[in-house]
Amino acid sequence: MKFANVHIESLAVALPGEIWTSAQIEERLRPLYERLRLPFGRLELMTGIRERRHWPAHTRPSDASAAAGRAVLAKSSLRAGQIDTFIHSAVCRDMLEPATASFAHRKIGLGPRAQIFDVSNACLGFLNSMVILAGLIESGQIGAGMIVSGENGRPLIEQTLAHLVAAPLNRNEIKPYFANLTIGSGAVAAILCHRSFLPAGRQHAPRIIGGAARAATQHNDLCQGDTHGAEALAMQTDSAQLLIAGVELARETWSDFSAATAWNAHTPDRFICHQVGSAHRRKLYETLGLDLAKDYSTFETLGNMGSASLPATLALAAENAAIKTGDRIALLGIGSGLNCLMLGVEW
């Protein structure tokens, strides 16, 4: 996939104020830790995650998405009525029907002429939505669109903690639940537009170059989540096998990405990958032969925020001057399924 006229006009993050440290989570698991004689501190040691954030109880995904959507509109030179397409791309949804996009659209205050819909693809939904909007913009069907992702991991982690304390599990049986404890909450939004929509003086706004995608659906059983009663979620992950299969899929996708963009391992000035944890990041960069020093990460303080993780990390890198005009950025996305999507951006 290649694009010539698609720009990221604005990008914004909305983060919850409630911080959950790994130490606090382990304290809630004290009965389990003491029964199985598990060492305290293992959660941060194994993942590199010190803390993550969560929205207040009963927060709807559309509330989180709307906060990011309003923030990105406040930064944008475009008006709400100029948004032709609106996509809600989070794993979390308000309900099965109608689309969560319909709730977020109203809360943000977007215009009635916008086509709205949800895109759901585990942690890859936001990047998938960028490709969808880029295709619509490049083909001339729309001039501008907005993507939001509001992830609320609180119900999942609350359900996981309750289950781990109450169920008579052994050391082996707790492993599929471990990845749940890395989950955080957050929201991010982006406005993409045709270069003709950029105001004078902003012709160098970040441009999407293109990328590549691959699927390895034979691994769709390695991480599965579903609803678990009222306002609760359940998920089980084979973390060890998911790491192996995910990195191999990333290796294959990187080869396609390099061919599509004519970039090699030395071309990008910055890498932004999906934020899982320290072990995943280290293995990914080793396998692809990429310079870890060029990575920008947020998992240490935000955990894994699902589909919001990668774009939120990109936004925070820009806010913290870790990206400068002219930099070439490689976005390395991966999600359960398994699916992988990599995009190149010129800042």
C-alpha positions as a printed Julia matrix, in Angstrom:
347×3 Matrix{Float64}:
   0.0     0.0    0.0
   1.27    3.47  -0.92
  -0.1     6.97  -0.33
   0.99   10.32  -1.71
  -1.47   12.91  -0.37
  -2.51   11.78   3.12
  -1.39   13.7    6.2
  -1.88   13.37   9.94
  -3.35   16.82  10.51
  -3.56   16.5   14.3
  -3.1    13.92  17.04
  -4.18   14.01  20.7
  -4.21   11.8   23.79
  -6.58   11.64  26.77
  -5.35    9.71  29.81
  -7.16    8.7   33.02
  -6.05   10.23  36.29
  -6.22    7.03  38.34
  -2.83    5.29  38.57
  -2.49    1.59  39.42
   1.07    0.52  40.21
   2.26   -3.03  39.72
   3.01   -3.13  43.45
  -0.6    -2.2   44.27
  -1.92   -4.92  41.96
   0.31   -7.51  43.62
  -0.91   -6.37  47.02
  -4.48   -7.12  45.92
  -3.21  -10.55  44.91
  -1.5   -11.14  48.28
  -3.66  -14.2   49.14
  -2.64  -15.82  45.82
   1.02  -14.83  46.15
   1.27  -16.17  49.67
  -0.56  -19.4   48.87
   1.66  -20.14  45.84
   4.77  -18.56  47.41
   5.23  -16.15  44.54
   7.86  -13.4   44.91
   6.47   -9.88  45.11
   7.85   -7.58  42.42
   7.69  -10.23  39.71
   5.01   -8.33  37.72
   7.22   -5.29  37.12
  10.36   -7.38  36.81
   8.91   -9.58  34.05
   7.11   -6.85  32.08
   8.95   -3.6   32.76
   5.57   -2.03  33.63
   5.69    0.09  36.81
   2.17    1.44  36.52
  -0.83    1.86  34.29
  -3.9     4.11  34.36
  -7.61    3.37  34.54
 -10.81    5.35  34.09
 -13.29    5.62  36.98
 -15.68    2.7   37.36
 -18.58    2.62  34.87
 -16.79    4.83  32.31
 -18.01    4.0   28.82
 -15.52    3.58  25.97
 -17.36    6.33  24.1
 -16.68    8.73  27.0
 -12.96    8.04  26.72
 -13.0     8.29  22.94
 -14.97   11.53  23.06
 -12.41   13.09  25.41
  -9.66   12.36  22.88
 -11.87   13.44  19.98
 -12.59   16.82  21.56
  -8.89   17.23  22.31
  -7.85   16.55  18.72
 -10.48   18.97  17.37
  -9.14   21.65  19.72
  -5.68   21.19  18.17
  -6.96   20.98  14.59
  -7.29   23.72  12.03
 -10.35   21.89  10.68
 -13.91   22.31  11.92
 -16.2    19.55  13.12
 -18.32   19.87   9.99
 -15.34   19.08   7.76
 -14.98   15.56   9.14
 -16.39   13.33   6.4
 -15.75    9.96   8.07
 -15.59    9.04  11.75
 -14.24    5.69  12.99
 -14.29    4.26  16.5
 -11.44    1.73  16.53
 -11.21    0.44  20.1
 -11.43   -3.14  21.35
 -13.88   -1.86  23.99
 -17.4    -0.9   22.96
 -20.4     0.57  24.75
 -22.64   -2.24  23.52
 -23.15   -4.61  20.61
 -25.59   -2.31  18.81
 -25.55    0.5   17.81
 -21.94    1.15  16.89
 -19.97    2.87  19.65
 -19.07    5.43  16.98
 -22.65    6.72  17.2
 -22.25    7.58  20.89
 -18.78    9.1   20.53
 -19.86   11.07  17.43
 -22.64   12.76  19.4
 -20.46   13.45  22.45
 -17.72   15.05  20.34
 -20.23   17.15  18.42
 -19.39   16.12  14.87
 -21.61   16.98  11.92
 -24.51   14.91  10.52
 -22.92   14.4    7.11
 -20.12   12.22   8.47
 -20.18    8.5    7.68
 -19.6     6.71  10.99
 -18.72    3.13  11.9
 -16.67    0.91  14.2
 -13.51   -0.97  13.24
 -12.57   -3.82  15.55
  -9.32   -5.78  15.18
  -7.84   -6.25  18.65
  -4.83   -3.97  19.21
  -4.53   -3.19  15.5
  -7.84   -1.35  15.05
  -6.43    2.19  15.03
  -3.79    1.43  12.4
  -6.38   -0.43  10.3
  -8.55    2.68  10.5
  -5.66    4.87   9.37
  -5.34    2.71   6.25
  -9.1     2.89   5.62
  -9.15    6.68   5.91
  -5.97    7.01   3.86
  -7.55    4.99   1.05
 -10.71    7.11   1.1
  -8.67   10.32   1.09
  -6.2     9.2   -1.57
  -9.04    8.13  -3.88
 -10.77   11.48  -3.52
 -13.91   10.17  -1.82
 -13.37   12.27   1.31
 -11.21   15.2    2.34
 -10.78   14.52   6.05
 -11.66   11.96   8.68
 -11.24   11.29  12.38
 -10.24    8.11  14.21
 -10.75    7.61  17.94
  -9.92    4.8   20.33
 -11.1     4.79  23.92
  -9.9     1.68  25.74
 -11.23    0.82  29.21
  -9.25   -2.08  30.64
 -10.6    -1.68  34.17
 -13.38   -4.3   33.86
 -10.85   -6.85  32.58
  -8.32   -6.29  35.32
 -10.99   -6.19  38.04
 -12.44   -9.5   36.85
  -8.96  -11.02  36.62
  -8.01   -9.98  40.16
 -11.26  -11.35  41.6
 -10.82  -14.66  39.79
  -7.17  -15.13  40.73
  -7.91  -14.57  44.41
 -11.04  -16.74  44.55
 -10.17  -19.68  42.29
  -7.97  -22.57  43.57
  -5.42  -22.19  40.77
  -1.88  -23.56  40.74
   1.21  -21.85  39.31
   0.63  -23.32  35.87
  -3.05  -22.37  35.79
  -2.44  -18.69  36.54
  -0.19  -18.19  33.5
  -3.01  -17.49  30.97
  -4.19  -14.61  33.16
  -0.83  -12.9   33.64
  -1.05  -10.74  30.5
  -4.3    -9.22  31.8
  -2.39   -7.57  34.64
  -0.4    -5.48  32.11
  -3.51   -3.82  30.69
  -4.04   -0.08  31.04
  -6.69    2.38  29.9
  -6.41    5.46  27.7
  -7.7     7.22  24.63
  -6.26    8.75  21.48
  -7.6    10.5   18.39
  -6.22   11.53  15.02
  -7.48   13.64  12.13
  -6.24   12.6    8.7
  -6.74   14.8    5.65
  -5.76   15.41   2.04
  -2.78   17.74   1.69
  -5.04   20.35   0.08
  -6.85   20.68   3.45
  -3.68   21.74   5.25
  -3.52   25.46   6.04
  -0.75   27.63   4.62
   2.47   27.02   6.45
   1.61   23.44   7.42
   2.49   21.66   4.21
   5.06   19.65   6.15
   2.52   18.02   8.44
   3.25   14.29   8.99
   2.58   12.34   5.8
   1.63    8.67   5.6
   3.93    7.0    3.05
   2.49    3.49   2.95
   3.11    0.1    4.46
   2.29   -3.58   4.51
   0.05   -6.03   6.37
   0.08   -9.76   7.0
  -2.16  -12.24   8.83
  -1.34  -15.51  10.6
  -4.79  -16.65  11.67
  -3.6   -20.15  12.55
  -2.64  -18.49  15.84
  -6.07  -17.02  16.62
  -6.39  -19.17  19.76
  -3.34  -17.72  21.54
  -5.17  -14.68  22.95
  -8.96  -14.64  23.27
 -11.23  -12.32  25.23
 -14.96  -11.96  25.68
 -17.61  -10.45  27.93
 -18.03  -11.97  31.38
 -21.34  -10.85  32.86
 -22.35   -7.24  33.46
 -19.49   -4.76  32.89
 -16.87   -7.51  33.13
 -14.41   -8.97  30.66
 -12.4   -12.18  30.57
  -9.26  -12.93  28.58
  -6.71  -15.74  28.47
  -3.35  -15.55  26.72
  -0.61  -18.03  25.96
   2.04  -15.36  26.38
   5.03  -17.52  25.51
   3.62  -18.83  22.24
   2.09  -15.46  21.37
   5.53  -13.84  21.65
   7.11  -16.43  19.35
   4.33  -16.35  16.74
   3.94  -12.57  16.9
   7.61  -11.82  16.37
   7.79  -14.26  13.47
   4.79  -12.57  11.84
   6.46   -9.2   12.41
   9.63  -10.48  10.71
   7.63  -11.48   7.62
   5.71   -8.19   7.62
   8.91   -6.16   7.95
  10.18   -7.77   4.75
   7.0    -6.72   2.92
   7.12   -3.27   4.52
  10.69   -2.73   3.39
   9.75   -3.67  -0.17
   6.7    -1.37  -0.17
   8.5     1.68   1.24
  12.09    1.07   0.03
  13.13    1.53   3.67
  15.7    -0.68   5.36
  16.56   -1.2    9.03
  18.63    2.0    9.07
  16.1     4.28   7.34
  13.71    5.13  10.22
  14.77    7.79  12.7
  12.25    6.48  15.22
  10.33    3.26  15.8
   6.96    3.12  17.56
   5.71   -0.4   18.24
   2.7    -1.84  20.02
   3.31   -1.5   23.77
   3.26   -4.97  25.33
   6.3    -4.98  27.63
  10.08   -5.2   27.84
  10.47   -8.85  26.78
   8.33   -8.42  23.65
  10.14   -5.23  22.67
  13.59   -6.75  23.12
  12.75   -9.89  21.13
  11.09   -7.88  18.34
  14.06   -5.57  17.81
  16.57   -8.41  17.99
  14.68  -10.48  15.41
  14.14   -7.62  12.97
  17.69   -6.31  13.4
  16.48   -2.85  14.42
  18.22   -0.32  16.65
  16.54   -0.42  20.07
  17.91    3.06  20.8
  15.49    4.43  18.19
  12.48    2.99  20.03
  10.11    5.25  21.96
   8.1     3.44  24.63
   5.32    4.24  27.09
   4.48    0.79  28.46
   6.55    1.5   31.6
   3.94    3.97  32.86
   0.86    3.26  30.71
   0.92   -0.52  30.25
  -0.79   -2.09  27.25
  -3.72    0.14  26.24
  -4.9    -2.08  23.41
  -5.55   -0.29  20.14
  -4.75    3.07  21.75
  -1.2     2.09  22.72
   0.71    2.66  19.5
  -0.98    5.9   18.36
  -0.9     7.31  21.9
   2.83    6.55  22.08
   3.31    8.32  18.75
   1.41   11.36  20.05
   3.41   11.45  23.28
   6.69   11.09  21.39
   5.76   14.15  19.35
   4.65   16.09  22.45
   7.93   15.3   24.21
  10.06   16.36  21.22
  11.28   12.81  20.61
  10.24   13.31  16.97
  11.27   16.28  14.85
  10.25   17.6   11.44
  11.74   15.46   8.68
  12.04   12.31  10.77
  10.96    9.02   9.23
   8.83    6.98  11.63
   8.07    3.27  11.38
   4.85    2.22  13.12
   5.04   -1.48  13.99
   1.58   -2.74  14.91
   0.49   -6.23  15.89
  -2.68   -7.67  17.37
  -4.35  -10.89  18.38
  -5.61  -12.92  15.51
  -2.72  -12.75  14.62
  -2.46   -9.65  12.44
   0.41   -7.3   11.74
   0.4    -3.88  10.06
   3.38   -1.58   9.58
   3.15    2.0    8.32
   5.79    4.52   7.36
   5.3     8.19   8.24
   7.41   11.21   7.27
   7.12   13.8   10.04
